[in-house]
């Protein structure tokens, strides 16, 4: 396994562990996943966290949120959060 593949699997595991621990209806900041892997050099991991979150969202393992709503993982810009997929399909938290 190359260093890049190892880093990618670490990012995947960090994202999944954090969103599961946070629970349904809650989200994590991408920096939380990066800091879980490298507390001192977390900023350089942010592009990898973003691409991994997109891949996981396309695979429907997580959802990407902006302003509390789910967004198309292949078409969003700016600040985002990562969470478990919602139960209902309108992007609103389920009760």
C-alpha positions as CSV (number, residue, x, y, z in Angstrom):
1,X,0.0,0.0,0.0
2,X,1.4,3.4,-1.0
3,X,1.6,6.3,1.5
4,X,-1.2,8.0,-0.5
5,X,-3.4,4.9,-0.3
6,X,-2.7,4.6,3.4
7,X,-3.6,8.2,4.0
8,X,-6.8,7.8,1.9
9,X,-7.9,4.8,4.0
10,X,-7.1,6.7,7.2
11,X,-9.2,9.6,6.0
12,X,-12.1,7.3,5.1
13,X,-11.9,5.6,8.5
14,X,-11.7,8.9,10.3
15,X,-14.7,10.3,8.5
16,X,-16.8,7.2,9.1
17,X,-15.8,6.8,12.7
18,X,-16.6,10.5,13.5
19,X,-20.0,10.6,11.8
20,X,-21.1,7.3,13.4
21,X,-19.9,8.6,16.8
22,X,-21.7,11.9,16.3
23,X,-24.9,10.1,15.3
24,X,-27.9,10.7,13.1
25,X,-28.9,14.3,12.5
26,X,-25.5,15.6,13.5
27,X,-22.5,16.5,11.4
28,X,-18.8,16.9,11.6
29,X,-16.6,19.6,10.3
30,X,-14.0,18.4,7.7
31,X,-11.2,19.7,9.9
32,X,-12.3,17.3,12.6
33,X,-11.4,14.4,10.4
34,X,-8.2,15.9,9.4
35,X,-7.2,16.7,13.0
36,X,-8.0,13.1,14.0
37,X,-5.3,11.9,11.6
38,X,-2.7,14.7,12.0
39,X,-3.3,17.2,14.9
40,X,-0.3,19.3,13.8
41,X,-0.5,19.1,10.0
42,X,-4.2,18.8,9.5
43,X,-4.6,21.7,7.0
44,X,-2.7,19.8,4.3
45,X,-5.2,16.9,4.6
46,X,-8.3,19.1,3.9
47,X,-8.2,18.5,0.1
48,X,-8.0,14.7,0.8
49,X,-10.9,14.9,3.3
50,X,-13.0,16.8,0.8
51,X,-12.4,14.3,-2.0
52,X,-12.9,11.3,0.3
53,X,-16.2,12.8,1.6
54,X,-17.4,13.3,-2.0
55,X,-16.5,9.7,-2.8
56,X,-18.3,8.4,0.4
57,X,-21.3,10.6,-0.4
58,X,-21.6,9.3,-4.0
59,X,-21.5,5.8,-2.4
60,X,-24.3,6.9,0.0
61,X,-22.2,6.2,3.1
62,X,-22.3,9.8,4.2
63,X,-24.1,13.0,3.1
64,X,-22.6,16.4,2.5
65,X,-24.5,19.3,4.0
66,X,-24.5,23.1,3.5
67,X,-26.6,25.3,5.7
68,X,-28.2,22.2,7.2
69,X,-29.4,20.8,3.9
70,X,-28.0,17.9,1.9
71,X,-26.3,18.9,-1.3
72,X,-25.2,17.2,-4.5
73,X,-21.7,15.9,-3.7
74,X,-20.6,16.5,-7.2
75,X,-21.9,20.1,-7.4
76,X,-21.3,22.1,-4.2
77,X,-19.0,25.0,-3.3
78,X,-17.8,26.5,-0.1
79,X,-18.1,25.5,3.5
80,X,-19.6,22.1,4.1
81,X,-20.2,19.5,6.8
82,X,-20.3,15.7,6.7
83,X,-22.9,13.5,8.4
84,X,-24.8,10.3,8.1
85,X,-27.4,10.2,5.3
86,X,-30.9,11.3,6.4
87,X,-33.7,8.8,6.6
88,X,-36.1,10.9,4.4
89,X,-35.2,12.2,1.0
90,X,-36.1,15.9,1.4
91,X,-32.8,16.7,3.1
92,X,-34.4,17.5,6.4
93,X,-33.5,15.8,9.6
94,X,-36.0,13.0,10.4
95,X,-37.8,13.2,13.8
